[in-house]
Amino acid sequence: MKKEIWKDPQKEKSLDGAQSPLWFWNDRLDEKELIRQLEMQTENGVASTIPHARTNGGEGYIGGYLDEEWFDHIKTVLEYKREHKEPVWMYDEIDWPAGTCNKTITQDERNREQYLSFTREKIPAGTPFRAQLKDLRGKPLGKLKEDTDKSGCAFNIFILDAETREQYDITNYFKYLIFGPELEFVSDRDALAYIAKVRVDAYEYGGSNQVNYLDASATGAFLSSTYEKYYERFSSYFGSTIKCFFNDETRMCNPLAWSRDLPDVFRQRKGYDLMPHLVDLVLPGEKAGRTKCDYFDVLAYLFQENYFGEIHRWCEKHDTKLFAHLLGEETLYGHIRYSGDYLRQNKYLDIPGADHLGKGIGSLNIKYTASGAHSYGHEMTAVEVFAGCGWDFTFEEYIRMISWLYQQGMQVIINHGFFYSDRGERKNDWPPSQFFQWQGWPRMKEGNAMVRRLHYALTGGMNEMDILVYHPIESVWLNYEPDLNYTHGFAEGGFLGNGQAAKIDKEMQVLMNGLMSENLDYELMHKDACNNFKASGGKIRNRRTGQEFSVLILPMCRVLPVEAARLCLEFTQQGGKLIALDEIPVYAMPREKDKELAGIFQAIKKTGNLVILPVEEKERLYAYIRANIPAPVTIVEGTGKTVNSHPHYPDYMIDPYLHNGENITGVQFTRYVKDGKRNTLFVNYGEAEETILVKLEAEEIPEIWDTFTGEVKKAEVTEHVGGYYTVRLTLPCNYGVFLVG
């Protein structure tokens, strides 16, 4: 790193993208006022911006959207930015979620989210149950002859024995009458009937904001209505001034999302027909759970390919990038509920993103996003932050949060937001503004300089860590019992009813937070990115980033994809350490690989490099890791850990997660390698200065680079033995310093 850039980062144009606020267009716009506000941003080093119209329930933006008036305002911004050689991101919607084009795309029912519903009826023994057969959309099947092959028919009724849960073949209970087959079932045992239907919510009752993200044609309609309109008018700005599109808060609104081609894609990818097994999606037990594993795997794939993949391919063709953040990033429950598999949705994002509401720190949404990005080799990440912090939000809280976000793996700060106006109720739209209306605005230039320094130090290299943790989403799929009573938008939603699913989610949160508290940094590996990792020299190497890991943890992985199992075998055969928490896997994906999985883990046991620990015994885990990983940086005296006040969430869905009240205290450090040097970021999250002794591996006397003041000085060395220096480090509170060497 160059010291002249560190000391005066606002002169460095390559750092202009480090901070890119959402600029809330929340009133009637005036060209002179737009220019005035752009100039204020430039003067304070905030070079990038994201114009974002917000209606705020009717008391917000006044004007047209994607009409000539709108594009005149956009042109004003683009001309200013071109003149000043500053970047712009395009927010691709008015309000949110993305994909509706101001709720016009969803006027066409074909573009609205489809989802499965199930009603359950008890059938007492000896009681006849009659029903008219329909398809999943509620349409009568019509005439079927008795000798017709019915194996491919999508019947909407499933009947199960109430005790054993064995499914009856309902074709044995057909009566062939004048209008086609009707069902008449009777048994000497109690039974249960599940009646399935594919539904679409009415536009007026929630459907306007429910896009079918699994359907490429809906995505195509969105691209045509929005992205193409920008390109038609401003193609000369793409790539030079328009750098990125911002895609906001997409999610599955209903628990069991569906699309017209899901059954066909399922058959192609899984080798069997989902339709006869559809009822498994709402049944308990591991037999039904295997179907759920396949369903959510396909759902996540469709979201990845038909929404983010389609938009990414458009952006790539038009010389711009794609940023997005989703919902429910904090927990495994949220990952399943909103996207099937959250980490997978980072594949096509040029800049993977997170959302962080409220002023608390210590949650896992940021770490999940950074790991998801790195698993695909994406370096740049960004976080939308500060919404809901309140007007009493201080500058000290502001820089403390930024320091934590960068330490967790973020590289761009997206302020939520810079308010064009705070007139009337506009001031209450998830405040505060961090613009000229805010008490901290007079110090924004200092804050921007710190953001630029952090961006500079934490890009162009790689996060250095020793621990890889498998993301056990499949094992939650196996046990997941969806609550069909909730759609989207609630304070406290459905419980994660299955005890094992809830346990995996909770223990995964405790594990991830615990590792960070112990200053044992880690990354996550997941099914879709397994092929980006390889075993080499007794370590697991990320082929895309160059990161190398000495320990792999399998947390409660009853299900493990076969490609991950094969990697485990190669790793342990080379001497790598594998830690299974609670159990070793017993089910493979795909399911026909169960025998291979069993053989793999028999071979792994013979290597002597597998340890099985109870998931609750975290201290044993930490001790084992420390005993088996040589640490290039350790705190040898003083506060060496952090305490997280909120190690896990309750076992019900929260929408949205508001982080007020969450906190960490103590000292945390993370390592980043750039230009052949290790930049170790230390942040003191306490309320007073902390002095610590740090032992680190270095070729020369380390330097201290202060992220807030820009000061660079030699570290105070207390001991130098071999290739290790011990230095005394005094840490300010609220922001971080780098130990470089």
Secondary structure, DSSP 8 states (H G I E B T S, - for coil): --HHHHHSGGG-GGGGGGB--EEEE-SB--HHHHHHHHHHHHHTT---BEEEE--GGGSS-BS-SSSHHHHHHHHHHHHHHHHHT--EEEE-SSSSSTTSTTTTGGGSGGGB-EEEEEEEEEE-TT--EEEE-B-TTS-B-----TTS--TT---SEEEEETTT--B--GGGGEEEETTEEEEEE--SS-EEEEEEEEEE--GGGTGGG-B-TT-HHHHHHHIIIIIHHHHHHHGGGBTTTEEEEEEE----SSSSEE-TTHHHHHHHHHSS-SGGGGGGGG--SHHHHHHHHHHHHHHHHHHIIIIIIHHHHHHHHTT-EEEEE-S-TTSHHHHHHHHS-TGGGGTT-SEEEEEEBSS----SHHHHHHHHHHHTT----EEEE-TT--TT--HHHHHHHHHHHHHTT---EEEEEEES---GGGGGSSS---STTSTTGGGHHHHHHHHHHHHHHTSSSEEE-SEEEE--HHHHHHH----TT--S-BSS--B--SHHHHHHHHHHHHHHHHHHHTT--EEEE-GGGGGGEEEETTEEEETTT--EESEEEEES-SEEEHHHHHHHHHHHHTT-EEEEES----EEESGGGHHHHHHHHHHHHHHT-EEEE-TT-HHHHHHHHHHHS--SEEEEES---EEES-----SB--BS-B-TT--EEEEEEEEEEETTEEEEEEEE-SSS-EEEEEEEE-SS--EEEETTT--EEE-EEEEEETTEEEEEEEE-BSSEEEEE-
